[in-house]
Amino acid sequence: MHKRSLGLTLFGATAIIVGACGGGATPTPAGSVAASQPPASTPAESSGASPSTAATSTLKIGLVTDVGTLDDKNFNQFSWEGAQDGAAKIGAPAPKSAVSQVSADIAKNIQAFVD
C-alpha cells in the first residue's frame, strides 16, 4: 500500500513538472490519441476585464491521462477541465493532452511532453 501511494505521489509530481516545462510540439506517441480543445472561456470573459488588460502567459500546459478517456466523468475529466480553466485564467495557450490507452503508455506520454 505504501509503495502504491509513493508511486502515485511521484506520478503526480512528474505530471506537474511536465506541465510546467512542456516543449513546443504536440506529442503523439504510439498507443495514444493526442487531443486538444480550446479553453471554455478567454481570460477576459472569465475575469470581466477588457481584452487589453487580460493576463497573458507563455506557459505550456499538458495533461497525460490515466488509462481511459478525457470525458470519463472522473479523474481524467476533472484534470482536463482544471487544465483548461487554469490556462484560461492565466492567459496561456490551450492545453494539450495525451490519452494513455494502457498503463505502459503513461511513462511514454510523459516523456513525449518532456521531449
MOPAC internal coordinates of N, CA, C and O (Angstrom, degrees):
PM7 1SCF
backbone

  N    0.0000 0     0.00 0     0.00 0    0    0    0
  C    1.4369 1     0.00 0     0.00 0    1    0    0
  C    1.5294 1   110.71 1     0.00 0    2    1    0
  O    1.2310 1   120.89 1   137.27 1    3    2    1
  N    1.3428 1   115.90 1   -42.73 1    3    2    1
  C    1.4628 1   120.13 1   179.84 1    5    3    2
  C    1.5230 1   110.80 1   -63.82 1    6    5    3
  O    1.2310 1   120.10 1   139.69 1    7    6    5
  N    1.3308 1   117.42 1   -40.31 1    7    6    5
  C    1.4660 1   120.34 1   179.88 1    9    7    6
  C    1.5212 1   110.62 1   -64.50 1   10    9    7
  O    1.2310 1   120.15 1   142.76 1   11   10    9
  N    1.3193 1   117.32 1   -37.24 1   11   10    9
  C    1.4557 1   120.27 1   179.85 1   13   11   10
  C    1.5297 1   110.57 1   -66.65 1   14   13   11
  O    1.2310 1   120.54 1   136.64 1   15   14   13
  N    1.3318 1   116.58 1   -43.36 1   15   14   13
  C    1.4624 1   120.41 1   178.16 1   17   15   14
  C    1.5268 1   110.78 1   -62.05 1   18   17   15
  O    1.2310 1   120.77 1   137.72 1   19   18   17
  N    1.3193 1   116.13 1   -42.28 1   19   18   17
  C    1.4625 1   120.18 1   178.51 1   21   19   18
  C    1.5305 1   110.20 1   -63.07 1   22   21   19
  O    1.2310 1   120.47 1   137.91 1   23   22   21
  N    1.3196 1   116.70 1   -42.09 1   23   22   21
  C    1.4638 1   120.74 1   179.50 1   25   23   22
  C    1.5170 1   111.70 1   -63.20 1   26   25   23
  O    1.2310 1   120.34 1   135.98 1   27   26   25
  N    1.3302 1   116.95 1   -44.02 1   27   26   25
  C    1.4618 1   120.22 1   178.88 1   29   27   26
  C    1.5273 1   111.32 1   -65.67 1   30   29   27
  O    1.2310 1   120.45 1   142.37 1   31   30   29
  N    1.3141 1   116.74 1   -37.63 1   31   30   29
  C    1.4640 1   120.70 1   177.46 1   33   31   30
  C    1.5244 1   110.86 1   -64.05 1   34   33   31
  O    1.2310 1   120.53 1   134.60 1   35   34   33
  N    1.3261 1   116.60 1   -45.40 1   35   34   33
  C    1.4607 1   120.53 1   178.58 1   37   35   34
  C    1.5269 1   111.17 1   -63.74 1   38   37   35
  O    1.2310 1   120.50 1   140.26 1   39   38   37
  N    1.3376 1   116.65 1   -39.74 1   39   38   37
  C    1.4640 1   120.40 1   177.96 1   41   39   38
  C    1.5244 1   110.24 1   -62.19 1   42   41   39
  O    1.2310 1   120.36 1   135.17 1   43   42   41
  N    1.3365 1   116.92 1   -44.83 1   43   42   41
  C    1.4613 1   120.66 1   179.55 1   45   43   42
  C    1.5197 1   111.78 1   -61.78 1   46   45   43
  O    1.2310 1   120.63 1   136.40 1   47   46   45
  N    1.3296 1   116.39 1   -43.60 1   47   46   45
  C    1.4625 1   120.47 1   179.12 1   49   47   46
  C    1.5284 1   110.65 1   -63.68 1   50   49   47
  O    1.2310 1   120.67 1   138.93 1   51   50   49
  N    1.3312 1   116.32 1   -41.07 1   51   50   49
  C    1.4690 1   120.24 1   178.41 1   53   51   50
  C    1.5208 1   110.54 1   -62.64 1   54   53   51
  O    1.2310 1   120.42 1   138.08 1   55   54   53
  N    1.3405 1   116.81 1   -41.92 1   55   54   53
  C    1.4635 1   120.15 1   179.94 1   57   55   54
  C    1.5279 1   111.29 1   -61.79 1   58   57   55
  O    1.2310 1   120.32 1   141.06 1   59   58   57
  N    1.3172 1   117.00 1   -38.94 1   59   58   57
  C    1.4686 1   120.65 1   178.89 1   61   59   58
  C    1.5275 1   110.34 1   -66.60 1   62   61   59
  O    1.2310 1   120.36 1   135.74 1   63   62   61
  N    1.3185 1   116.91 1   -44.26 1   63   62   61
  C    1.4638 1   120.96 1   179.71 1   65   63   62
  C    1.5213 1   110.50 1   -63.75 1   66   65   63
  O    1.2310 1   120.57 1   136.76 1   67   66   65
  N    1.3243 1   116.51 1   -43.24 1   67   66   65
  C    1.4627 1   120.21 1   179.65 1   69   67   66
  C    1.5233 1   110.22 1   -63.05 1   70   69   67
  O    1.2310 1   120.43 1   138.71 1   71   70   69
  N    1.3099 1   116.78 1   -41.29 1   71   70   69
  C    1.4562 1   120.06 1   178.39 1   73   71   70
  C    1.5140 1   112.36 1   -61.83 1   74   73   71
  O    1.2310 1   120.77 1   142.51 1   75   74   73
  N    1.3181 1   116.13 1   -37.49 1   75   74   73
  C    1.4646 1   120.40 1  -178.19 1   77   75   74
  C    1.5269 1   112.64 1   -77.66 1   78   77   75
  O    1.2310 1   120.43 1   152.24 1   79   78   77
  N    1.3199 1   116.77 1   -27.76 1   79   78   77
  C    1.4694 1   120.82 1  -174.43 1   81   79   78
  C    1.5205 1   112.12 1  -112.47 1   82   81   79
  O    1.2310 1   119.28 1  -161.50 1   83   82   81
  N    1.3155 1   118.97 1    18.50 1   83   82   81
  C    1.4596 1   122.77 1  -174.38 1   85   83   82
  C    1.5129 1   112.89 1   -55.59 1   86   85   83
  O    1.2310 1   121.18 1   -31.30 1   87   86   85
  N    1.3389 1   115.34 1   148.70 1   87   86   85
  C    1.4582 1   122.51 1   179.73 1   89   87   86
  C    1.5122 1   112.00 1   -83.56 1   90   89   87
  O    1.2310 1   120.81 1     9.97 1   91   90   89
  N    1.3389 1   116.05 1  -170.03 1   91   90   89
  C    1.4427 1   120.51 1  -175.40 1   93   91   90
  C    1.5111 1   115.41 1   -86.37 1   94   93   91
  O    1.2310 1   118.95 1   142.74 1   95   94   93
  N    1.3246 1   119.62 1   -37.26 1   95   94   93
  C    1.4543 1   121.87 1  -174.32 1   97   95   94
  C    1.5202 1   110.86 1   -85.69 1   98   97   95
  O    1.2310 1   121.10 1   -31.26 1   99   98   97
  N    1.3379 1   115.51 1   148.74 1   99   98   97
  C    1.4487 1   120.57 1   175.69 1  101   99   98
  C    1.5190 1   108.65 1   -77.97 1  102  101   99
  O    1.2310 1   119.93 1   -56.89 1  103  102  101
  N    1.3309 1   117.73 1   123.11 1  103  102  101
  C    1.4625 1   119.26 1  -178.60 1  105  103  102
  C    1.5200 1   111.13 1   -73.96 1  106  105  103
  O    1.2310 1   120.44 1   -37.77 1  107  106  105
  N    1.3194 1   116.76 1   142.23 1  107  106  105
  C    1.4502 1   122.47 1   172.83 1  109  107  106
  C    1.5177 1   108.54 1  -136.81 1  110  109  107
  O    1.2310 1   120.40 1  -115.02 1  111  110  109
  N    1.3555 1   116.85 1    64.98 1  111  110  109
  C    1.4506 1   119.95 1  -178.01 1  113  111  110
  C    1.5195 1   112.06 1   -66.06 1  114  113  111
  O    1.2310 1   121.08 1   -22.77 1  115  114  113
  N    1.3359 1   115.53 1   157.23 1  115  114  113
  C    1.4562 1   120.73 1   178.81 1  117  115  114
  C    1.5119 1   109.20 1   -59.94 1  118  117  115
  O    1.2310 1   121.01 1   -39.47 1  119  118  117
  N    1.3422 1   115.67 1   140.53 1  119  118  117
  C    1.4492 1   120.23 1   177.54 1  121  119  118
  C    1.5145 1   114.12 1    82.85 1  122  121  119
  O    1.2310 1   120.04 1  -172.01 1  123  122  121
  N    1.3243 1   117.52 1     7.99 1  123  122  121
  C    1.4578 1   119.07 1   178.96 1  125  123  122
  C    1.5144 1   109.31 1  -134.65 1  126  125  123
  O    1.2310 1   121.63 1   -16.44 1  127  126  125
  N    1.3033 1   114.49 1   163.56 1  127  126  125
  C    1.4452 1   121.22 1   178.14 1  129  127  126
  C    1.5119 1   107.02 1  -119.52 1  130  129  127
  O    1.2310 1   120.29 1   -62.07 1  131  130  129
  N    1.3041 1   117.06 1   117.93 1  131  130  129
  C    1.4649 1   120.25 1   179.00 1  133  131  130
  C    1.5168 1   108.29 1   -84.06 1  134  133  131
  O    1.2310 1   121.00 1   -42.57 1  135  134  133
  N    1.3174 1   115.69 1   137.43 1  135  134  133
  C    1.4573 1   120.05 1   179.20 1  137  135  134
  C    1.5081 1   107.81 1  -145.65 1  138  137  135
  O    1.2310 1   121.24 1   -32.94 1  139  138  137
  N    1.3080 1   115.24 1   147.06 1  139  138  137
  C    1.4509 1   118.36 1   172.28 1  141  139  138
  C    1.5081 1   107.61 1  -144.11 1  142  141  139
  O    1.2310 1   121.27 1   -30.98 1  143  142  141
  N    1.3001 1   115.18 1   149.02 1  143  142  141
  C    1.4448 1   121.59 1   179.28 1  145  143  142
  C    1.5109 1   107.34 1  -133.80 1  146  145  143
  O    1.2310 1   120.27 1   -33.18 1  147  146  145
  N    1.3288 1   117.08 1   146.82 1  147  146  145
  C    1.4547 1   118.03 1   177.61 1  149  147  146
  C    1.5219 1   109.88 1   -69.60 1  150  149  147
  O    1.2310 1   120.08 1   -25.01 1  151  150  149
  N    1.3150 1   117.46 1   154.99 1  151  150  149
  C    1.4577 1   119.80 1   178.40 1  153  151  150
  C    1.5190 1   111.33 1   -60.07 1  154  153  151
  O    1.2310 1   120.49 1   -26.57 1  155  154  153
  N    1.3187 1   116.68 1   153.43 1  155  154  153
  C    1.4593 1   121.57 1  -177.49 1  157  155  154
  C    1.5292 1   111.67 1   -63.45 1  158  157  155
  O    1.2310 1   119.92 1   146.45 1  159  158  157
  N    1.3103 1   117.75 1   -33.55 1  159  158  157
  C    1.4594 1   120.72 1   178.01 1  161  159  158
  C    1.5154 1   108.60 1  -147.20 1  162  161  159
  O    1.2310 1   121.53 1   -21.33 1  163  162  161
  N    1.3084 1   114.68 1   158.67 1  163  162  161
  C    1.4648 1   118.63 1   178.01 1  165  163  162
  C    1.5136 1   108.76 1   -82.78 1  166  165  163
  O    1.2310 1   119.82 1   -18.76 1  167  166  165
  N    1.3226 1   117.94 1   161.24 1  167  166  165
  C    1.4645 1   119.61 1   179.25 1  169  167  166
  C    1.5232 1   112.53 1   -57.42 1  170  169  167
  O    1.2310 1   120.37 1   143.60 1  171  170  169
  N    1.3176 1   116.90 1   -36.40 1  171  170  169
  C    1.4554 1   119.78 1  -179.11 1  173  171  170
  C    1.5245 1   110.79 1   -65.78 1  174  173  171
  O    1.2310 1   120.38 1   141.71 1  175  174  173
  N    1.3552 1   116.88 1   -38.29 1  175  174  173
  C    1.4531 1   120.06 1   179.96 1  177  175  174
  C    1.5155 1   111.17 1   -68.32 1  178  177  175
  O    1.2310 1   120.15 1   139.00 1  179  178  177
  N    1.3282 1   117.32 1   -41.00 1  179  178  177
  C    1.4515 1   120.05 1  -175.14 1  181  179  178
  C    1.5239 1   112.69 1   -76.59 1  182  181  179
  O    1.2310 1   119.62 1   152.36 1  183  182  181
  N    1.3077 1   118.33 1   -27.64 1  183  182  181
  C    1.4622 1   119.73 1  -177.47 1  185  183  182
  C    1.5185 1   112.81 1  -100.29 1  186  185  183
  O    1.2310 1   119.88 1   167.67 1  187  186  185
  N    1.3271 1   117.84 1   -12.33 1  187  186  185
  C    1.4423 1   121.31 1  -177.86 1  189  187  186
  C    1.5189 1   112.62 1    81.54 1  190  189  187
  O    1.2310 1   119.47 1  -176.99 1  191  190  189
  N    1.3339 1   118.61 1     3.01 1  191  190  189
  C    1.4587 1   122.19 1  -179.50 1  193  191  190
  C    1.5215 1   109.66 1   -82.64 1  194  193  191
  O    1.2310 1   121.03 1   -20.65 1  195  194  193
  N    1.3149 1   115.63 1   159.35 1  195  194  193
  C    1.4560 1   119.31 1   176.54 1  197  195  194
  C    1.5276 1   108.69 1   -74.56 1  198  197  195
  O    1.2310 1   119.50 1   -25.57 1  199  198  197
  N    1.3463 1   118.55 1   154.43 1  199  198  197
  C    1.4597 1   120.70 1  -178.41 1  201  199  198
  C    1.5198 1   113.70 1   -56.22 1  202  201  199
  O    1.2310 1   119.65 1   149.17 1  203  202  201
  N    1.3256 1   118.27 1   -30.83 1  203  202  201
  C    1.4549 1   119.88 1  -177.06 1  205  203  202
  C    1.5357 1   112.07 1   -73.18 1  206  205  203
  O    1.2310 1   119.90 1   158.76 1  207  206  205
  N    1.3512 1   117.79 1   -21.24 1  207  206  205
  C    1.4525 1   120.40 1   179.63 1  209  207  206
  C    1.5248 1   112.38 1  -105.57 1  210  209  207
  O    1.2310 1   119.81 1  -173.88 1  211  210  209
  N    1.3207 1   117.96 1     6.12 1  211  210  209
  C    1.4633 1   121.44 1  -178.07 1  213  211  210
  C    1.5277 1   109.81 1   -69.69 1  214  213  211
  O    1.2310 1   121.18 1   -33.51 1  215  214  213
  N    1.3329 1   115.35 1   146.49 1  215  214  213
  C    1.4667 1   120.78 1   178.07 1  217  215  214
  C    1.5231 1   109.40 1   -69.64 1  218  217  215
  O    1.2310 1   120.83 1   -35.84 1  219  218  217
  N    1.3178 1   116.01 1   144.16 1  219  218  217
  C    1.4561 1   120.12 1   175.33 1  221  219  218
  C    1.5197 1   108.25 1  -130.81 1  222  221  219
  O    1.2310 1   121.59 1   -29.81 1  223  222  221
  N    1.3225 1   114.56 1   150.19 1  223  222  221
  C    1.4514 1   119.84 1  -177.97 1  225  223  222
  C    1.5180 1   108.85 1  -144.82 1  226  225  223
  O    1.2310 1   120.74 1   -30.92 1  227  226  225
  N    1.3159 1   116.19 1   149.08 1  227  226  225
  C    1.4592 1   120.73 1   175.98 1  229  227  226
  C    1.5285 1   111.22 1  -100.52 1  230  229  227
  O    1.2310 1   120.39 1  -172.41 1  231  230  229
  N    1.3453 1   116.86 1     7.59 1  231  230  229
  C    1.4592 1   119.57 1   177.98 1  233  231  230
  C    1.5213 1   110.35 1   -61.38 1  234  233  231
  O    1.2310 1   120.89 1   -35.64 1  235  234  233
  N    1.3179 1   115.91 1   144.36 1  235  234  233
  C    1.4583 1   121.90 1   177.10 1  237  235  234
  C    1.5191 1   107.69 1  -110.20 1  238  237  235
  O    1.2310 1   120.56 1   -58.97 1  239  238  237
  N    1.3100 1   116.53 1   121.03 1  239  238  237
  C    1.4551 1   121.79 1  -175.21 1  241  239  238
  C    1.5219 1   109.16 1  -107.23 1  242  241  239
  O    1.2310 1   120.92 1   -47.61 1  243  242  241
  N    1.3215 1   115.86 1   132.39 1  243  242  241
  C    1.4554 1   120.97 1   178.97 1  245  243  242
  C    1.5113 1   110.90 1  -135.78 1  246  245  243
  O    1.2310 1   120.52 1   -29.04 1  247  246  245
  N    1.3259 1   116.61 1   150.96 1  247  246  245
  C    1.4545 1   122.62 1   178.96 1  249  247  246
  C    1.5199 1   109.23 1  -130.52 1  250  249  247
  O    1.2310 1   120.69 1   -54.65 1  251  250  249
  N    1.3227 1   116.28 1   125.35 1  251  250  249
  C    1.4606 1   122.14 1   171.92 1  253  251  250
  C    1.5181 1   105.91 1  -104.10 1  254  253  251
  O    1.2310 1   120.42 1   -59.79 1  255  254  253
  N    1.3317 1   116.81 1   120.21 1  255  254  253
  C    1.4530 1   120.26 1  -176.99 1  257  255  254
  C    1.5162 1   112.04 1   -81.00 1  258  257  255
  O    1.2310 1   122.02 1   -19.62 1  259  258  257
  N    1.3176 1   113.73 1   160.38 1  259  258  257
  C    1.4465 1   121.50 1   166.13 1  261  259  258
  C    1.5394 1   104.91 1   -72.82 1  262  261  259
  O    1.2310 1   119.59 1    -3.35 1  263  262  261
  N    1.3142 1   118.39 1   176.65 1  263  262  261
  C    1.4676 1   120.43 1   178.22 1  265  263  262
  C    1.5224 1   107.99 1   -60.86 1  266  265  263
  O    1.2310 1   120.74 1   -54.24 1  267  266  265
  N    1.3009 1   116.18 1   125.76 1  267  266  265
  C    1.4573 1   121.06 1  -179.17 1  269  267  266
  C    1.5089 1   110.57 1   145.52 1  270  269  267
  O    1.2310 1   121.10 1    26.43 1  271  270  269
  N    1.3244 1   115.51 1  -153.57 1  271  270  269
  C    1.4577 1   121.51 1  -178.41 1  273  271  270
  C    1.5247 1   109.99 1  -124.35 1  274  273  271
  O    1.2310 1   120.78 1   -11.10 1  275  274  273
  N    1.3170 1   116.12 1   168.90 1  275  274  273
  C    1.4616 1   120.46 1   178.68 1  277  275  274
  C    1.5248 1   112.01 1   -71.28 1  278  277  275
  O    1.2310 1   120.13 1   157.67 1  279  278  277
  N    1.3187 1   117.36 1   -22.33 1  279  278  277
  C    1.4689 1   120.53 1  -177.57 1  281  279  278
  C    1.5289 1   111.33 1  -110.50 1  282  281  279
  O    1.2310 1   120.15 1  -134.67 1  283  282  281
  N    1.3372 1   117.33 1    45.33 1  283  282  281
  C    1.4642 1   121.75 1  -175.96 1  285  283  282
  C    1.5297 1   113.83 1   -83.04 1  286  285  283
  O    1.2310 1   120.08 1  -175.50 1  287  286  285
  N    1.3297 1   117.45 1     4.50 1  287  286  285
  C    1.4617 1   122.94 1  -178.81 1  289  287  286
  C    1.5317 1   111.68 1    56.30 1  290  289  287
  O    1.2310 1   120.96 1  -147.44 1  291  290  289
  N    1.3235 1   115.77 1    32.56 1  291  290  289
  C    1.4572 1   121.19 1   179.37 1  293  291  290
  C    1.5249 1   108.93 1  -152.68 1  294  293  291
  O    1.2310 1   120.53 1    39.09 1  295  294  293
  N    1.3289 1   116.59 1  -140.91 1  295  294  293
  C    1.4656 1   123.05 1  -172.18 1  297  295  294
  C    1.5299 1   113.23 1   -53.28 1  298  297  295
  O    1.2310 1   119.88 1   128.90 1  299  298  297
  N    1.3329 1   117.83 1   -51.10 1  299  298  297
  C    1.4678 1   120.25 1  -177.14 1  301  299  298
  C    1.5229 1   111.08 1   -61.46 1  302  301  299
  O    1.2310 1   120.30 1   135.34 1  303  302  301
  N    1.3223 1   117.03 1   -44.66 1  303  302  301
  C    1.4623 1   120.49 1  -178.71 1  305  303  302
  C    1.5260 1   111.37 1   -64.63 1  306  305  303
  O    1.2310 1   120.05 1   135.42 1  307  306  305
  N    1.3289 1   117.50 1   -44.58 1  307  306  305
  C    1.4637 1   120.01 1  -179.65 1  309  307  306
  C    1.5272 1   110.96 1   -66.51 1  310  309  307
  O    1.2310 1   120.30 1   143.56 1  311  310  309
  N    1.3234 1   117.04 1   -36.44 1  311  310  309
  C    1.4655 1   120.73 1   177.42 1  313  311  310
  C    1.5229 1   110.08 1   -64.79 1  314  313  311
  O    1.2310 1   120.31 1   136.65 1  315  314  313
  N    1.3387 1   117.02 1   -43.35 1  315  314  313
  C    1.4673 1   121.56 1  -179.64 1  317  315  314
  C    1.5278 1   110.61 1   -64.71 1  318  317  315
  O    1.2310 1   120.62 1   135.55 1  319  318  317
  N    1.3399 1   116.42 1   -44.45 1  319  318  317
  C    1.4584 1   119.52 1   179.09 1  321  319  318
  C    1.5327 1   110.89 1   -63.37 1  322  321  319
  O    1.2310 1   120.58 1   142.81 1  323  322  321
  N    1.3291 1   116.49 1   -37.19 1  323  322  321
  C    1.4580 1   120.44 1   176.91 1  325  323  322
  C    1.5159 1   111.91 1   -65.66 1  326  325  323
  O    1.2310 1   120.47 1   139.94 1  327  326  325
  N    1.3267 1   116.71 1   -40.06 1  327  326  325
  C    1.4671 1   120.49 1   178.17 1  329  327  326
  C    1.5272 1   110.37 1   -64.12 1  330  329  327
  O    1.2310 1   120.43 1   137.47 1  331  330  329
  N    1.3261 1   116.78 1   -42.53 1  331  330  329
  C    1.4673 1   120.49 1   178.94 1  333  331  330
  C    1.5252 1   110.90 1   -65.10 1  334  333  331
  O    1.2310 1   120.63 1   135.25 1  335  334  333
  N    1.3246 1   116.40 1   -44.75 1  335  334  333
  C    1.4589 1   120.86 1  -179.40 1  337  335  334
  C    1.5296 1   110.88 1   -63.89 1  338  337  335
  O    1.2310 1   120.72 1   136.53 1  339  338  337
  N    1.3179 1   116.23 1   -43.47 1  339  338  337
  C    1.4608 1   120.42 1   178.86 1  341  339  338
  C    1.5153 1   112.05 1   -62.08 1  342  341  339
  O    1.2310 1   120.69 1   136.89 1  343  342  341
  N    1.3284 1   116.28 1   -43.11 1  343  342  341
  C    1.4639 1   120.34 1   178.70 1  345  343  342
  C    1.5259 1   110.79 1   -62.45 1  346  345  343
  O    1.2310 1   120.92 1   137.41 1  347  346  345
  N    1.3242 1   115.86 1   -42.59 1  347  346  345
  C    1.4577 1   119.70 1  -179.70 1  349  347  346
  C    1.5300 1   111.15 1   -64.39 1  350  349  347
  O    1.2310 1   120.47 1   139.66 1  351  350  349
  N    1.3217 1   116.71 1   -40.34 1  351  350  349
  C    1.4658 1   119.97 1  -176.41 1  353  351  350
  C    1.5182 1   113.34 1   -70.58 1  354  353  351
  O    1.2310 1   120.06 1   151.84 1  355  354  353
  N    1.3333 1   117.50 1   -28.16 1  355  354  353
  C    1.4680 1   118.44 1   179.85 1  357  355  354
  C    1.5235 1   112.00 1  -101.88 1  358  357  355
  O    1.2310 1   120.05 1   179.56 1  359  358  357
  N    1.3272 1   117.51 1    -0.44 1  359  358  357
  C    1.4538 1   120.68 1   178.46 1  361  359  358
  C    1.5156 1   113.69 1    76.05 1  362  361  359
  O    1.2310 1   120.35 1  -154.42 1  363  362  361
  N    1.3279 1   116.94 1    25.58 1  363  362  361
  C    1.4661 1   121.51 1   179.34 1  365  363  362
  C    1.5297 1   109.80 1   -84.34 1  366  365  363
  O    1.2310 1   120.20 1   -19.12 1  367  366  365
  N    1.3343 1   117.23 1   160.88 1  367  366  365
  C    1.4579 1   119.92 1   174.73 1  369  367  366
  C    1.5264 1   110.38 1   -59.60 1  370  369  367
  O    1.2310 1   120.62 1   -20.75 1  371  370  369
  N    1.3163 1   116.42 1   159.25 1  371  370  369
  C    1.4735 1   121.56 1   179.18 1  373  371  370
  C    1.5311 1   109.92 1   -55.15 1  374  373  371
  O    1.2310 1   120.39 1   -42.89 1  375  374  373
  N    1.3262 1   116.86 1   137.11 1  375  374  373
  C    1.4686 1   119.31 1  -178.98 1  377  375  374
  C    1.5260 1   111.85 1   -68.56 1  378  377  375
  O    1.2310 1   121.07 1   -23.60 1  379  378  377
  N    1.3218 1   115.57 1   156.40 1  379  378  377
  C    1.4657 1   122.90 1   176.60 1  381  379  378
  C    1.5234 1   107.50 1  -107.89 1  382  381  379
  O    1.2310 1   120.65 1   -23.66 1  383  382  381
  N    1.3305 1   116.37 1   156.34 1  383  382  381
  C    1.4566 1   119.40 1   177.99 1  385  383  382
  C    1.5161 1   110.30 1  -136.65 1  386  385  383
  O    1.2310 1   121.53 1   -25.53 1  387  386  385
  N    1.3244 1   114.67 1   154.47 1  387  386  385
  C    1.4569 1   122.51 1   173.05 1  389  387  386
  C    1.5231 1   105.96 1  -130.20 1  390  389  387
  O    1.2310 1   120.63 1   -63.33 1  391  390  389
  N    1.3236 1   116.40 1   116.67 1  391  390  389
  C    1.4524 1   122.09 1  -177.19 1  393  391  390
  C    1.5245 1   109.05 1   -91.21 1  394  393  391
  O    1.2310 1   120.68 1   -57.51 1  395  394  393
  N    1.3260 1   116.30 1   122.49 1  395  394  393
  C    1.4637 1   121.87 1  -178.64 1  397  395  394
  C    1.5317 1   109.66 1   -86.36 1  398  397  395
  O    1.2310 1   120.73 1   -53.23 1  399  398  397
  N    1.3251 1   116.21 1   126.77 1  399  398  397
  C    1.4639 1   120.83 1   179.86 1  401  399  398
  C    1.5301 1   111.73 1   -85.85 1  402  401  399
  O    1.2310 1   120.07 1   145.85 1  403  402  401
  N    1.3198 1   117.47 1   -34.15 1  403  402  401
  C    1.4656 1   123.37 1   176.78 1  405  403  402
  C    1.5296 1   107.59 1  -135.86 1  406  405  403
  O    1.2310 1   120.74 1   -19.13 1  407  406  405
  N    1.3219 1   116.18 1   160.87 1  407  406  405
  C    1.4699 1   120.89 1  -176.80 1  409  407  406
  C    1.5207 1   112.45 1   -55.70 1  410  409  407
  O    1.2310 1   120.26 1   145.05 1  411  410  409
  N    1.3333 1   117.10 1   -34.95 1  411  410  409
  C    1.4684 1   120.41 1  -178.61 1  413  411  410
  C    1.5304 1   112.10 1   -65.05 1  414  413  411
  O    1.2310 1   119.87 1   158.53 1  415  414  413
  N    1.3318 1   117.85 1   -21.47 1  415  414  413
  C    1.4678 1   121.29 1  -179.76 1  417  415  414
  C    1.5267 1   113.08 1   -74.86 1  418  417  415
  O    1.2310 1   119.80 1   158.34 1  419  418  417
  N    1.3257 1   117.98 1   -21.66 1  419  418  417
  C    1.4633 1   120.83 1  -173.33 1  421  419  418
  C    1.5253 1   110.76 1   -59.45 1  422  421  419
  O    1.2310 1   120.38 1   128.11 1  423  422  421
  N    1.3179 1   116.87 1   -51.89 1  423  422  421
  C    1.4765 1   120.04 1  -179.10 1  425  423  422
  C    1.5261 1   110.78 1   -63.05 1  426  425  423
  O    1.2310 1   119.84 1   140.53 1  427  426  425
  N    1.3286 1   117.91 1   -39.47 1  427  426  425
  C    1.4686 1   121.32 1   179.10 1  429  427  426
  C    1.5348 1   110.19 1   -63.49 1  430  429  427
  O    1.2310 1   120.78 1   138.26 1  431  430  429
  N    1.3354 1   116.12 1   -41.74 1  431  430  429
  C    1.4630 1   119.78 1  -179.04 1  433  431  430
  C    1.5257 1   111.75 1   -67.67 1  434  433  431
  O    1.2310 1   120.45 1   141.41 1  435  434  433
  N    1.3306 1   116.75 1   -38.59 1  435  434  433
  C    1.4674 1   120.02 1   176.49 1  437  435  434
  C    1.5311 1   109.40 1   -63.08 1  438  437  435
  O    1.2310 1   120.61 1   134.90 1  439  438  437
  N    1.3148 1   116.43 1   -45.10 1  439  438  437
  C    1.4633 1   120.24 1  -179.29 1  441  439  438
  C    1.5312 1   110.68 1   -63.63 1  442  441  439
  O    1.2310 1   120.11 1   143.98 1  443  442  441
  N    1.3356 1   117.39 1   -36.02 1  443  442  441
  C    1.4667 1   120.42 1   178.01 1  445  443  442
  C    1.5320 1   110.75 1   -62.38 1  446  445  443
  O    1.2310 1   120.10 1   140.66 1  447  446  445
  N    1.3379 1   117.42 1   -39.34 1  447  446  445
  C    1.4622 1   120.08 1   176.68 1  449  447  446
  C    1.5298 1   110.37 1   -66.78 1  450  449  447
  O    1.2310 1   119.96 1   138.80 1  451  450  449
  N    1.3186 1   117.69 1   -41.20 1  451  450  449
  C    1.4520 1   121.04 1  -179.59 1  453  451  450
  C    1.5272 1   109.94 1   -63.87 1  454  453  451
  O    1.2310 1   120.54 1   135.98 1  455  454  453
  N    1.3265 1   116.58 1   -44.02 1  455  454  453
  C    1.4624 1   120.98 1   179.68 1  457  455  454
  C    1.5089 1   111.22 1   -65.30 1  458  457  455
  O    1.2310 1   120.10 1   180.00 1  459  458  457

